[in-house]
Amino acid sequence: MTASAPVFLVKDGALSWPEVAPMRERIYPPEKLINTPMHGIEWAHAQRRVLLYLDDILRAVAGIHEREVLCDGQKLRVAGIGGVMTEPEFQGQGHGKQVMLHVMELLRTEAQCAFSLLFCEDHNVGFYGKLGWTLFEGDMVVEQHGTTGPFSFRNVMVLPLAGPIPVVRKLDLCGLPW
Ligand SMILES: CC(C)(COP(=O)(O)OP(=O)(O)OC[C@H]1O[C@@H](n2cnc3c(N)ncnc32)[C@H](O)[C@@H]1OP(=O)(O)O)[C@@H](O)C(=O)NCCC(=O)NCCS
């Protein structure tokens, strides 16, 4: 039997949340989340999502954000990726990579952004590194619970979209992280 081809759909962030929420609950149940560096962090809601389906069943997802940020005080439009997940029982089968490649191609072709940025835990640096992402070494400022200040969540990774990534010492996301 030949394997089905994946189907990629781009959906509105708020409208697609109900079909993504159960997967997130399976991956990050509250009792597990409390023991991760993600505990207590207020994240922005995705504006759009790329969803990967096999045989009409959701297998992987990635959220997209676009925002004007401040790079050493200069306004710059960047694209964010967040909420990258593969359904636990189907991890390790290439779905996460496929959904990321789809998002990266979409951002390169249609987003008018200088570069893309994401946050990830230590154990996922290798996953994004294989896709060409590199660690951002500058300081990060974000909004958290109504206050703007330094954000020490590790790790911040970046990917060029249009030309080389500028050298940035301080990046203010001008809002919640994603
Ligand atoms: C991280 C995650 C999205 C990866 O998705 P996946 O479908 O399992 O990954 P893939 O099968 O597409 O892997 C693609 C490649 O990355 C590698 N890889 C996968 N996870 C990796 C990791 N944590 N570290 C290093 N490499 C990894 C695979 O070996 C594969 O390598 P190859 O292309 O050389 O064969 C998935 O494990 C997941 O949902 N984890 C829980 C939620 C999470 O941590 N999301 C990330 C938030 S930043």
The ligand as a Gaussian input file, in Angstrom:
#p B3LYP/6-31G(d) Opt

LIG

0 1
 C        9.863000      18.762000      18.234000
 C        8.861000      18.022000      17.369000
 C        7.877000      19.029000      16.760000
 C        9.611000      17.283000      16.245000
 O        8.650000      16.717000      15.378000
 P        8.830000      15.254000      14.746000
 O        7.718000      15.053000      13.795000
 O        8.990000      14.262000      15.833000
 O       10.250000      15.440000      14.022000
 P       10.687000      14.827000      12.615000
 O       10.390000      13.361000      12.606000
 O       10.134000      15.631000      11.515000
 O       12.263000      15.049000      12.673000
 C       12.973000      15.744000      11.665000
 C       14.437000      15.597000      11.922000
 O       14.782000      16.199000      13.174000
 C       15.328000      15.236000      14.059000
 N       14.802000      15.539000      15.379000
 C       13.530000      15.413000      15.802000
 N       13.421000      15.854000      17.061000
 C       14.674000      16.238000      17.433000
 C       15.220000      16.803000      18.607000
 N       14.463000      17.051000      19.682000
 N       16.538000      17.095000      18.633000
 C       17.313000      16.862000      17.546000
 N       16.843000      16.356000      16.393000
 C       15.543000      16.046000      16.343000
 C       14.889000      13.891000      13.529000
 O       15.773000      12.888000      13.899000
 C       14.890000      14.150000      12.036000
 O       16.208000      14.090000      11.555000
 P       16.516000      13.696000      10.018000
 O       15.852000      14.733000       9.138000
 O       17.997000      13.731000       9.940000
 O       15.914000      12.334000       9.825000
 C        8.094000      16.924000      18.185000
 O        9.042000      16.093000      18.816000
 C        7.140000      17.478000      19.219000
 O        5.978000      17.762000      18.932000
 N        7.632000      17.625000      20.467000
 C        6.796000      18.102000      21.575000
 C        6.439000      19.564000      21.432000
 C        7.671000      20.423000      21.246000
 O        8.669000      20.322000      21.970000
 N        7.574000      21.325000      20.231000
 C        8.625000      22.259000      19.938000
 C        8.334000      23.545000      20.615000
 S        9.652000      24.690000      20.339000

